[in-house]
Amino acid sequence: MFISPPDGTGGLKRVREIMVPLEAYPRIGIDQPLREAVAVIEKVELEVGLRRSLPRVILVFDGERDLAGLVRRRDIMRGLEPNFLVSQPMEYQKKAFDVAVDPNLAVFSYDRILKGVRDQADRPVRDVLQPIKITIEADDHLMKAVQEMVNNNLAMIPVVEAGEVVGVLRSVDLFHELAQLLD
């Protein structure tokens, strides 16, 4: 339930009550290759309460406890685009896949794209990471988290306590709490 009893907590749940603990959330080192980020996202399934979900974001650390940023699935996909496509104007990129292809040449094109993707997979995660815009304190009210997520267009916020990252608050979990409020 979203509203808690009047016990001095201010009446609302705190972020710590619904966050995913850091040790349960997928993370990767800043110098790891994109192929490793793909592997992490593909094999991790989060279970929060009785609900399961796939992560959309990986936390990126520089060292053991220093949060450097985060990587979304779309950042990884962007990072895997072959150089020969990325270096071209967007109009060319769209046209490259909007033509009738001679079936005898299709293998060549596929091989070239596959090679380009595999080459990019060795790039370090640091090349595509997103900086952390906002963090939230573990003892903050959930409504503060709602405001931060909405105002900053975020799907996840790292949760800190005493200056250290202790978990993450995902919009899916926060939304679930709002849904409970409406029941």
C-alpha positions as CSV (number, residue, x, y, z in Angstrom):
1,M,0.0,0.0,0.0
2,F,1.3,3.5,-0.9
3,I,0.1,5.2,2.3
4,S,1.7,4.0,5.5
5,P,0.3,4.3,9.1
6,P,1.0,7.6,11.0
7,D,4.2,6.4,12.6
8,G,6.4,9.4,12.1
9,T,7.3,8.6,8.5
10,G,5.1,11.4,7.1
11,G,2.4,9.0,5.8
12,L,4.1,8.0,2.6
13,K,6.4,5.1,1.8
14,R,10.0,5.9,1.4
15,V,12.2,5.1,-1.6
16,R,14.1,2.4,0.3
17,E,10.9,0.4,0.7
18,I,10.5,-0.3,-3.0
19,M,14.0,0.2,-4.5
20,V,15.9,-2.7,-6.0
21,P,19.0,-3.2,-3.9
22,L,22.3,-2.6,-5.6
23,E,23.4,-6.2,-5.3
24,A,20.3,-7.4,-7.1
25,Y,20.6,-4.9,-10.0
26,P,22.7,-5.6,-13.1
27,R,25.9,-3.6,-13.5
28,I,29.1,-3.5,-15.6
29,G,32.5,-2.0,-15.5
30,I,33.1,1.2,-17.6
31,D,35.9,-0.5,-19.6
32,Q,33.9,-3.7,-20.4
33,P,33.0,-4.2,-24.1
34,L,29.5,-3.6,-25.4
35,R,29.2,-7.4,-26.1
36,E,29.4,-7.9,-22.3
37,A,26.6,-5.3,-21.7
38,V,24.5,-7.2,-24.2
39,A,25.2,-10.5,-22.4
40,V,24.3,-9.0,-19.0
41,I,21.0,-7.6,-20.2
42,E,20.1,-10.8,-22.0
43,K,20.7,-13.1,-18.9
44,V,19.3,-11.0,-16.1
45,E,15.7,-11.1,-14.9
46,L,14.7,-9.0,-12.0
47,E,12.1,-10.2,-9.5
48,V,10.5,-7.5,-7.4
49,G,7.8,-8.7,-5.1
50,L,5.9,-11.3,-7.2
51,R,6.6,-9.5,-10.5
52,R,9.4,-10.3,-12.9
53,S,10.8,-8.0,-15.5
54,L,13.8,-7.6,-17.7
55,P,16.2,-4.7,-17.1
56,R,16.1,-1.8,-19.5
57,V,19.2,-0.2,-18.0
58,I,22.6,-1.4,-16.7
59,L,24.5,0.6,-14.1
60,V,28.1,1.4,-15.1
61,F,30.7,1.6,-12.4
62,D,34.3,3.0,-12.6
63,G,35.8,0.8,-9.9
64,E,34.0,-1.0,-7.1
65,R,31.6,1.7,-5.8
66,D,31.9,4.7,-8.1
67,L,28.8,5.0,-10.3
68,A,29.9,6.5,-13.7
69,G,26.6,6.4,-15.5
70,L,24.1,4.1,-17.0
71,V,23.6,2.3,-20.3
72,R,20.1,1.8,-21.8
73,R,19.4,-0.9,-24.3
74,R,19.0,1.7,-27.0
75,D,22.4,3.2,-26.1
76,I,23.9,-0.3,-26.7
77,M,22.1,-0.7,-30.0
78,R,23.3,2.7,-31.1
79,G,26.8,1.7,-30.1
80,L,26.6,-1.4,-32.2
81,E,25.7,0.4,-35.4
82,P,28.5,-0.3,-38.0
83,N,30.8,2.6,-38.7
84,F,29.9,2.6,-42.4
85,L,26.3,3.4,-41.5
86,V,26.9,5.9,-38.7
87,S,29.3,8.0,-40.7
88,Q,26.6,8.6,-43.4
89,P,23.8,11.2,-43.2
90,M,20.5,9.9,-41.8
91,E,18.9,10.1,-45.3
92,Y,21.5,7.6,-46.6
93,Q,21.1,5.3,-43.6
94,K,17.4,5.1,-44.2
95,K,17.8,4.5,-47.9
96,A,20.4,1.7,-47.3
97,F,17.5,-0.5,-46.1
98,D,14.8,0.8,-48.4
99,V,15.9,-0.7,-51.7
100,A,15.2,-3.9,-53.6
101,V,18.4,-6.0,-53.2
102,D,19.7,-8.6,-55.7
103,P,19.5,-11.9,-53.8
104,N,23.0,-12.7,-55.0
105,L,24.4,-9.7,-53.3
106,A,22.3,-10.0,-50.1
107,V,24.8,-12.3,-48.4
108,F,27.6,-9.7,-49.1
109,S,25.5,-7.0,-47.5
110,Y,24.5,-9.1,-44.5
111,D,28.1,-10.2,-44.0
112,R,29.3,-6.6,-44.1
113,I,26.6,-5.5,-41.6
114,L,27.4,-8.5,-39.3
115,K,31.1,-7.7,-39.4
116,G,30.4,-4.1,-38.6
117,V,28.2,-5.0,-35.6
118,R,30.8,-7.5,-34.3
119,D,33.6,-4.9,-34.7
120,Q,31.6,-2.4,-32.7
121,A,30.8,-4.9,-30.0
122,D,34.4,-4.6,-28.8
123,R,34.0,-0.9,-28.0
124,P,34.0,0.0,-24.3
125,V,30.8,0.7,-22.5
126,R,32.2,4.2,-21.7
127,D,31.6,5.2,-25.3
128,V,27.8,5.0,-25.0
129,L,27.1,5.5,-21.3
130,Q,24.7,8.2,-20.1
131,P,25.7,10.4,-17.2
132,I,23.7,10.3,-14.1
133,K,21.4,13.3,-14.0
134,I,19.7,12.8,-10.7
135,T,20.0,10.6,-7.6
136,I,17.5,10.2,-4.8
137,E,18.0,9.6,-1.1
138,A,16.8,6.3,0.3
139,D,14.7,8.1,2.9
140,D,12.9,10.4,0.4
141,H,9.2,10.1,0.0
142,L,7.9,8.3,-3.1
143,M,6.2,11.5,-4.3
144,K,9.6,13.2,-4.6
145,A,10.6,10.3,-6.8
146,V,7.5,10.7,-8.9
147,Q,8.4,14.4,-9.4
148,E,12.0,13.7,-10.3
149,M,11.1,10.9,-12.8
150,V,8.5,13.0,-14.5
151,N,10.3,16.3,-14.5
152,N,13.6,14.7,-15.8
153,N,12.0,12.1,-18.1
154,L,13.7,9.2,-16.3
155,A,12.8,5.5,-16.1
156,M,15.3,4.8,-13.3
157,I,17.0,6.8,-10.5
158,P,20.0,5.6,-8.5
159,V,19.3,5.6,-4.8
160,V,22.0,6.9,-2.4
161,E,22.5,6.8,1.3
162,A,25.4,8.5,3.0
163,G,26.8,9.4,-0.5
164,E,26.9,5.7,-1.6
165,V,24.7,4.0,-4.2
166,V,22.6,1.5,-2.4
167,G,20.0,0.6,-5.1
168,V,17.8,1.9,-7.9
169,L,14.3,3.0,-8.1
170,R,12.6,2.0,-11.3
171,S,9.5,3.7,-12.8
172,V,7.8,0.3,-13.2
173,D,7.9,-0.2,-9.4
174,L,6.9,3.3,-8.6
175,F,4.0,3.1,-11.0
176,H,2.9,-0.1,-9.3
177,E,2.8,1.8,-6.0
178,L,0.7,4.5,-7.6
179,A,-1.7,1.8,-8.9
180,Q,-2.0,0.4,-5.4
181,L,-3.0,3.9,-4.2
182,L,-5.8,4.0,-6.7
183,D,-7.3,0.6,-5.7
